[in-house]
Amino acid sequence: MTTQPIRITLQAQLLSALHIAGPGRAMALVDRPIDLDAAGFPYIPASSIRGRLRAHLERLLKAWGQPVCTPPVPAQMCPHVGVRGEEGPEQNYCLACRLFGNAWHEAALMNNDLGLVERQRYNADIVRTERMSLSIGRRLGTAQGERLFATETTVSQLGREPLCFEGTMVGLTTPAEVGWLLATVPTIRHAGGSKARGLGALQLTVTEVAWWQGNSWQPVADPNKLIEEALPYATN
């Protein structure tokens, strides 16, 4: 199939507080601060969503009996692991490697960070909070002494409105590849760390799919049709 320029808009709506640690940021009396953008607002790094998209896509491909390699060990990834693909230069790479790349193959899709939607409505300080936690010993299942720590998180909502983050993915793909990706998006239910402590629950959705046609982006009227066309293709 011929590849076309594509733009996919993703939106993550928080169902709980979110904690994604960032490198190099220190905060007084907080052991685990979150990463912030230049304006002081929390965000969801592109790598967090990208990694989950790839992992969940690989699971979906395996469930449908499609060829997929087993990262992250390079020797177990395409093109060293034989896959069944269509004829052409991409035939030695599974769909996950074609879309997200590997050490030998450039990714077909690139995505940016998911930033806070309508941030002008918020103050950077009120969308963050802190919670205290205590480490529990695995052997006895009891609280450990001197193991009290503070974790910075986002709030899950302001008033009755949950926090929403939005970003885009752009690249060159085929309609079938986009269909597989769209089918993967709703399966992602968490991001960040401390899931066992109730953090990071979210709902990830696709708000727009647009192909570049002529000199402008043309939205797809019904993105679900791309899913319907792609998944039956898996049985061929």
N, C-alpha and C positions, 0 to 999 in steps of 0.2 A: 504494500500500500504506500501511497505517496504521503510524505510528511507535510504538515502545514503549521504555520505559526499559531500558537494557542496561548490564551491567557485564562487562568483559572483563579477566581477570587475565593479565598477561604475565610470563614469566620468561626471563631471559637468563643462560645458562650459559657462562662464559668458556672458550674453547679456547686462548687465549694471553693474555699480559699486556695490560692496557688503559690507554690514555692519553687522557683527555679534559681539556683545559685549561680552567681557570676564570678569570674576571676578578678582578684585584685581589689575588691571593694571591702573596706573595713567599716564597722559601725560600733560605737561604744555600747557596751553591755548587751550586745547581740552576737551570739556565736555563729549564726547562719543567716547572713543577710542575703537579699535577692539582688539580681542584677537590674540596673535601671538604664534608661536611654539618656541622651544628652539633656533632655528637659526634666529629668528626675522621675519619669513615669515607668512603672514596670512594663515589661513586654515579654512575649514568648519568642525565644530565639528561633531563627530559621532551622537550625540544626536539630532542635527538639522535635519539631513537627516533621521534618524531613526524615529523621531516623525512624519515627513511629510509622510514617506512611510506608516506608520501605519494608519494615518488619511485618506490618499487617498485610501488605501486598503479597509478600512471599507466602504468608499463611494461606491467603485466598487462592493463590496459584496452586499450591500443594493440594488444597481441598478439592480443586477442580481438575486435578491430575495433570497440571501443566508443568513443563520443565522449568526448574529453578535451581540455582546453585545455593551453596551454604556458606555465606560470609560469617565471620570476618577473615578467616584464614585465606590468604591469597591463592594458595595451591588448590583450594576447594571451590574457587570461584571461576566464572567464565573468563577466558575461553578454555581453561584447562579442564573443566568439567564439560563433557559433551551435552549439548542441549539440542532439542528438536525445534528448529525455527523455519521460517520461510526462506526461500532462496534470496540471496543478496548479501551485501557486506555485513548485515546485522545477524546473520544466521547462527553465529557461534556464541551469541549472548542471549541470556534469558531476559524476560520482560523487565524484571527488577533492575538488572544491570543496564539495560538500554535506557530506562527512564532516569535512574539515579546514579549511573556510572559506577566505575570501579577503577582499580589501578591501571587498567589498560584501555579503558573506554570512557570517553567524555559523556557526561550526563546530558540527556535530551531536555531535561527540565531543571530550571533554577528557581528558587523561591527566596523571598525576603522575610525579614522578621515580621511577626504579627504585632502590630501596634494597637494601643488602646483606641477604641472607636469614640469619636466625639470627645476627645480629651479636653477641649476648650470648656466643657461643662464642669470639669472636675479640678480640684486642687490636688497636686501631686501627693501631699501629705495624707489626705483622707482616704486614699485608695490603698494605703499600706497599713498594716497592723503587726503586732507581735504576739506570739503565744509561747507559753512556758511548757516544757516537756521534761520528763524524767526517764532515764534509761532503765530498762528492766533486764535483769540478769536472765540469760537463757537457761542456765542450769537449775536455778531455784524458782524462777518466775516471780521474783520479788524486786522491789525497787533497790537500785544500787546507790550507795552513799556517795555524795559529792558528784553526782552525775546530772544535776539540774542544768538545763540549757535553754536558751531563748532562740526561737526561729522567727525570722521576719517573713511575712506572707502578704499577698494582696488580700483585700476584703473580697468576699464572693459577690456582694451586691451593694448598691447604694440605694437606700429606700427599698423599693420593690423591683428595681431594675438590676439584673445581673450584669456584671462587667463583661464587655465583649471586646475581642481583639480581632484584627483583620489584617490580611496580607495577600499576596498574589504569587502564583507560579506562572512562569512564562517559558516557552521553548518551542521546539519543533517535534511534533508527534503525529501519529495517525489517529483517526477516530476510534479504532479498536483499542489502542493503548489508552486513550483518554477514558473510554468506557470502563476499563479495568480499574483505573485510578479513582474514578468517581464512585465505583462500587466499594472501594476500600475506605474512603473518607468516613462514612458513618460508623465504621467499626472501631474508630479511635475514641476512647472514652476518658483517657487520662493524659496528662503531660506533667513534666517536672518530677520532683522527688517527694518522699514521705507519703506515698500512697497508702501505706498501712496505717498512717495517722489521720487519714481522711482528707488529705490534700490532693489537689490537682484534678479533680473530677470536672469534666467539661463535655460539651456537645460540639463536635466539629461538623460544619456544614459547608456546602458549596453554594455561594450566593449568585455566581455568574460564571458562565463558560462562554468565551468569545473567540472566534476565528478571525485572523487578519485577512481581510478581503479588500482588494483595491488599495485604498489609502486610509482605512479606518478599521476599528474592531467592530465586528458584527456579532451580537449576542446570539447564542443558541436558544431557540424558543423553548425547547423541552430537552434538557440535558439527560433526563432519564432514558430517552430513546437510545442514547449512546451506550448506556449500560445494557439495555435489552439486546442491542445488536452485538455487543462484545461478548457477553457470557455464553450465549448459545454457540458462538464461534469456538469456544473452548472444547466443544465435543467433536469438532471436525477432525 
